[in-house]
Amino acid sequence: MEHHYQMIQNAPNINITVRHNFPTDIMGHSGWLLMSTLAVLLVLVNTSQLGCIVLDLSKVDFDPPIKVVHGTFRNGGIYTFLDTESVHPQAIVFGKHLVDIPSNQATRPGHMKIHIYMKYGKPMIGITYMYTRSKVKWRTKFLVFSEGEYKLAPMQYKFLFVNGPISVPYDFDDMECHPFIKKSRIRPYANGTMLSSSKYRYVKKRLVIHRLPTLLNDEIIISPFTWINKSFNSIGKKVSISSHSQKIFVPESGGYIYLYFGYQGRSRHTVNIPPIVDGIFNRRSIMGYTYKFSTLGDKSPGSFLLKIVIDISKTTHDLSEVVILYNLAMGDWIYTQYVLIEKLYSIHLTVRVVNSALNCTIYETGENEFISHVETFINRKQGCQFIVVNLLKIQKRGENFSINYGISKIFNVIYHENDIIYYDLSKYWIDPYMEMLNNIAIAPKFAKPDDIGILMNRLMRNT
């Protein structure tokens, strides 16, 4: 395995910018070249005598003892955090370009945390370092590549570059301590485990790593969150939830979890895992139907969300209103649910269901319609896919609203010559398809009588 921190004398072709105050007309070109060469040699000699280590941030993988955390942010952004305290690099490069390390009498060498924000093929680098004068402080500087070198960038540039929260994945069964997420037992009033990425205060002179987002004003969300559910892990993948939650509570009893949203995670929502009844998957909304609606979008449209796009080709979403449950495996079927959290919405909200991978729109709400959740069923054996769009019909009744539940539309993919069409099966006869999807066994021993099995085979052959 290639090491991505190494002795500086073995580092390849590092570009070093040397600044001087001598006019070029006095020094001449040859004099300036000589000064530059001597300066580079001086850096190499001094650092090699110290046994200095070079850290190349352009690499994808980093070897132990460097601790690494990966994450994502909006518009395809990739976030990487490196804890280099056990390595103590004295030189940092990105490819062939030198990255300036904070260095003065007040800086403690080796105490650095590095953040790499990559978007559109362009990196922004953050270096958090310990600074001591009268008392210990932690400071962060950001650098962007411009005009052949890395230059300082203001915090505001970082906010615009990231433009939202950073999603950090978490595996509940991972026994290692996560740098950004605190895991604690909650007893005795609620037996379970609380995961939190909330911002905490410092402790004495030591920077506790999971409190580092406070220093950068980063919002860390726990997503995707994965855990073992023995009923749904037959494909070798763990059940996962993608959301914008900052805290997650996992009870010992199982069957549900709490997701916390908003300022300091004060808004709590319950996610109920669809139950198994007599070996049959019981499909239902994982968040219930307690929705509220308002007409205020007429007069103040900026205060309400007026458009949501649910993309069934993805298991992530930029909006906090959408929660995604995926990797539920039942026999030959894989199930995913996209649900809108229970909150206040404008009656003028438009919800559109698309598949961006196939470049097609599946459904878009009309007047007085609202989508509570979307379900996808993929049969690995037959290769077919069904999409269930669950609708609410909203009617204004004076100052209140009446809501009709239980309205569903079923679509499946049809490949016709060069076209890909999601066919609306509910325009014809929806009952047999609903019966099929409502009788999915989690294992062959729970399968329904032969007539249901025959129905499934016929429907999948005919669609």
Secondary structure, 3 states (H helix, E strand, C coil): CCCCEEEHHHCCCCECCCCCCCCHHHHHHHHHHHHHHHHHHHHHHHHHHCCCEEEECCCCCCCCCCEEEEEEECCCEEEEEEECCCCCCCEEEECCEEECCCCCCCEEEEEEEEEEEEECCEEEEEEEEEEECCCEEEEEEEEEEECCEEEEECHHHHHHHHCCCEEEEEECCCCCCCCCCEEEEECCCCCEEEEECCCCCCECCECCHHHHHHHHCCCEEEEEEEECCCCCCCCCCCEEEECCCCEEEEECCCCEEEEEECHHHCEEEEEECCCEECCEECCCCCCCCCCEEECHHHCCHHHCCCEEEEECCCCCCCCCCEEEEEEEEECCEEEEEEEECCCEEECCCEEEEEECCCCEEEEECCCCEEEEEEEEEEECCCCCEEEEEEEEEEEEECCEEEEEEEEEEEEEEEEECCEEEEEEHHHCCCHHHHHHHCCCECCHHHCCCHHHHHHHHHHHHHC
